[in-house]
Amino acid sequence: MTVVKENGGSVAKILLVDDEPNILLVMNMILKCAGHDVATADGQAAVELLKKQPFDLVVSDMRMSPVDGIEVLKTAKKIKPEIPVIMVTAFEMPEAKNTALNIGAYAYMKKPFDNNELLQLIGEAIGKSRPGKS
Amino acid sequence: MPDDMRKKLPCKKRRGGAAGGCAAQRDDVVSLRKRIRALTRELNALKSHQDETIQKERLHALGQMASGMVHDFNNALTPILGASDFLVMNPQMLDQRADVIKLLESIRTSAHDAKSMVMRLREFYRPKEDMSPHAVDMNSIIDEVILLTRPKWREEALSRNTKIKIRTELAGIPPIMASDSQMREMLMNLVLNSCDAIEHEGTIIIRTMPAEGSIVLRVSDTGKGMSEEVRRRCFEPFFSTKGRNGTGMGLAMVYGIIKKYHGDIKIESEVDKGAAFEITIPVPENSNGVARAVEQANPPVAPSRVLLYDSDALSRRVFAKFLRCDGHHVESAATMRDALKKAGANEFDIVMVDVVVPDGGGNGICLAKELKTLLPRAKSILLSGSASFQKDDAGKLEGVDVVLAKPATFSELREAINKVSQKIETAAPSTSAAPAAQTC
């Protein structure tokens, strides 16, 4: 696993959204170890946090209640249209995937995911959202 | 009717009656026999069909929750794989003890969640089991069913843009005498029906109340309700409002289970006004004296000499480590031959045998029996990773004192060791002392 800064990559302020605390804990550690600045929240708290703080990228679970991933995606895009939002799901449903991508999700990943793949996807998304910056 | 009895029938011919009198009676008997045989065949066919239908209904209920279960398992796997992969790829993190402990705890919690899912599934689909009534706490059953049906009322409902809340109002109630799996099945059917009745958004409320000589269980929902005809017919076998998606057996089974325990069920419902099922089940007269199971801590017992057979290397390593942490002396065997060789050469207090024996053509029970002949004073624990053997089977399996389901926690292993240790007779002193306890 590479540390982002050491490889000239972009460090990002990332919002992780899931209603499973164990998943948030592990993802938080993985992303922090890679050098990113991370905040975690469930769906409801995430919608509030997005209104208060600027984020560079959001990684959100799809199936949450009462506020689900689609609502988080819509809120993030409304506040900052260019923000990349990566949706993750433990059970892929084609309709939900299409809905998310049509609203503007950057990518759609299945759980359990490979840590390196997630980090690469985040690096790629940040790079594209900040053209010309390293 | 036996021939000798038939011959003793009064024959009208002796008294000058109709010549065919006896023959007519014989024909009646033959015809009756044929009818009895035909009815017996019909009855057996019906019983077999009933068993199949009940099993289909169970599988149907499971199938309804399939997507939710996949979701839950994948969610459990994510922190397990994520954390373990992270630590393996970043060994420098192992110096950060507090973080490592947090990651290990998340792995453990997720693994336990997955284990609970498997246990609940196992309980649900186990085909034949001991249905004899015993003390059952319905409030605990309700908690289990809410977890078991979560894939339906939470995950799957979300996938069809429906929000379902589930709420409980549980009073202190005495235990009833019933089969816990049947109570679970009954309640699960009611909850799943409520989930299906809710469109867009709704609530399911489960209440329990004590009553004179009985308990009352009420499952209500804010779903689409029932017409009078549906309310009247809903307990009929094969009656369904769900078209091809329903077997029509769910509520029929609920009714059958309640009647089995001399209970009663009432429905209140109108179209668009939700539904409420109120069930009354009598409690035994001495219910205050029926003891509830109390979770006890399992302190380790005095060190024993343990022979551990398991063909799976990881399982063997984990169990051996657990046992050594408690001070037991452990000899492991990876093959049946090795296990028998060690049993022939040494004295053991306990043998732990996995049910799967890939080399040898038999199974763990056969191996346990053979080990018993070599070690007549040792007690045996059967390790089982399938639903084929459960704790209650121990008394029915020759050569097996305790059945321990895999995966087993440290505490469950200790409980099994405690149980067999209580049965161990004092062994004759051995000529060589057991080695000193190994540290973990």
Interface residues (C-beta under 8 A of the other chain):
Chain A: M1 E20 N22 I23 L25 V26 M27 M29 I30 C33 R63 S65 P66 D68 A90 F91 M93 A96 K110 K111 P112 F113 D114 N115 N116
Chain B: S67 G68 V70 H71 D72 F73 N74 N75 L77 T78 P79 I80 L81 G82 A83 D85 F86 M89 N90 M93 D99 K102 L103 S106 T109 S110 R154 E155 L158 S159 K163
